[in-house]
Amino acid sequence: MKRITTIILLTIGLSLNGSAQDQLNKMQLADNLFNRDEYFKSLSIYLDLAKKNQTKVHVVERAADCYRLMNDYDNAEVWYQKAVAYPDAQVIDHFYYAEMLLRNKKFKEARGEYKVYADYENAEILPLKLAAIDSAQKWIQNPSAAYILQNEQKFNSKYSDWGLNYLDKSEFIFISDRKTNAKQQAINASNGDGYYKLYKATDTVVTAVELKVKNNPIFSGNYHIGPIALTSSGDTAYITVTTTVPKSKLSIDDKTIGTAQTLYTRRLQLIVANKVNGEWTNFKNFSYNRVKEFSIGHAALAKNGSTLYFSSDMPEGEGGTDIWYCTKKADGNWDAPVNCGKLINTKENEAFPTLSADGKRLYFSSKGLPGMGGFDIFRADGKDAAWSMPVNLKYPLNSTSDDFYYSTSNDTTGYISSNREGGKGSDDIYSFNYDRTKSTDRPPFIAKLPNIKERAAPVDNGPLNPKT
């Protein structure tokens, strides 16, 4: 999920020492670009270096990493296969290779690579990964009859389209990094596409949503904008944006201190906006934004507007990104964030919370709960920090790829986002129909996970989410 901007830190290189820059060789240049998350640019250099005889394993590993972080899973699989053939390959290469094999439904090969990684690096992760393989095989062979899924061509492009939400009965809003004006649009150096912006859609027309951000002290619109959560009245929005505050107000990445290159971390924040005369304006920072410390984004609002759920990597969480909530006080301000608890959150990443039509059911995506691989969509009943055991929505709603952002207005029809095979772009929007009479509502099939008291520890899985 290139996109998936699931909450993370967007890192951008802002300065280079002049004399050092003059002396950069191709490898150093590629590595500097890679460290600045400019995978699109660095990949071409790594591929050029890989044409030479006696190619270093580092070059092959980085080419594989670039493809993975750009969500080109087929090429990533090819290059990780090359990388693990080197005797001095990093052990993590076997993990990433297994992830690509699982995503591409090569289950037997994935099982072997996970075992290699577990033998040398992290045995604790193996039961969860083997269970994902078993679950994927079983659910694909016996798909849930409750959900019928369809790619919505009218919303999708060859780019990344996701996060669809309802404006009213006939209009929708979603985000996309499609290029709409090649001469003026800023280019995202991580993948060569545009930055995420908001788009409004009917059954026949998709148009860009313009936000009045000129001379705005909070954000300029130059980076990612979206997704968006709306109040039931539709006049207040909670918009996820990448901060555009000056670099003097950002954190410097520790790994670059004292080097020729200085990198600054741009995090996600929530912006509250009001609709006035049909236009979004009056932009304000959400009370608990801390762009120097952590990200907040992917908001979901209870129907009565009194509870706000969101994803964040703020301290005191379970690990990675967690689902948190705030409750509105009598004076209209928000109480301090509270973690949704250990049933929802794991040591891995949870993100993309949404709510059912009545607000009594939470939908979210997780990499730490047992699933099919990548992000899987789960549901849990309850509110605040009191939830039932999450239930995996299985195949075909979930896949071996990233599946996220479950959106419904009536609990029987709705939309999800996914980067599964067969889509039109790198992320696509899919519609679903849910038939309650065909739902078993039983606990998910979890193979080979007996007597596990604690969830698997996190692995070094690159950035918390693809850096976009």
Secondary structure, 3 states (H helix, E strand, C coil): CHHHCCCCCEEEEEEECHHHHHCCCHHHHHHHHHHCCCHHHHHHHHHHHHCCCCCCHHHHHHHHHHHHHCCCHHHHHHHHHHHHCCCCCCHHHHHHHHHHHHHCCCHHHHHHHHHHHHHHCCHHHHHHHHHHHHHHHHHHHCCCCCEEEEECCCCCCCCEEEEEEECCCCCEEEEECCCCCCCCCCECCCCCCECCEEEEECCCCEEECCCCCCCCCCCCCCCCEEEEEECCCCCEEEEEEECCCCHHHCEECHHHCCCCEEEEEECEEEEEEEEECCEEEEEEECCCCCCCCCCEEEEEECCCCCEEEEEECCCCCCCCCEEEEEEECCCCCECCCEECCCCCCCCCCEEEEEECCCCCEEEEEECCCCCCCCCEEEEEEEECCEECCCEECCCCCCCCCCEEEEEECCCCEEEEEECCCCCCCCEEEEEEEECHHHCCCCCCCCCCCCCCCCCCCCCCCCCCCCCC
